[in-house]
Amino acid sequence: MADASSKGPFSCGLDAAVAVVGGKWKPLILWALHERPCRFGELRRNVSGVSEKMLTQQLRELESDGIVHREVYREVPPRVEYSLTPLGQSLNDALLPLGDWGEANLVTIVATRQTPRTPS
């Protein structure tokens, strides 16, 4: 167990993990990179609904956190590929049970979200 001085701004491990992977797009980006490295355009197609600006921002944050590696190939035209680092792979492995839970409960989640909510 980490002592308070080594936790930095985080209250616990879950707090730290959510800070790294929080938001709508980062888990989907990680999932898209699970099988193999991808180029930017391929990622944009695989992460449905993400804008170019948001994908760029999220990739930079994931790279800054050591989760994603950006490889620039000095070719004409230049080619850039994104892949998971070992830390990113371990994070993706931790997200797999969450994805399994979502698949197992997808019908219920969709039905619940389609039911009109009444004010409390």
Secondary structure by P-SEA (a helix, b strand, c coil): ccccccccccccaaaaaaaacccccaaaaaaaaccccccaaaaaaaaccccaaaaaaaaaaaaaaccbbbbbbccccbbbbbbbcaaaaaaaaaaaaaaaaaaaaaaaaaaaaacccccc
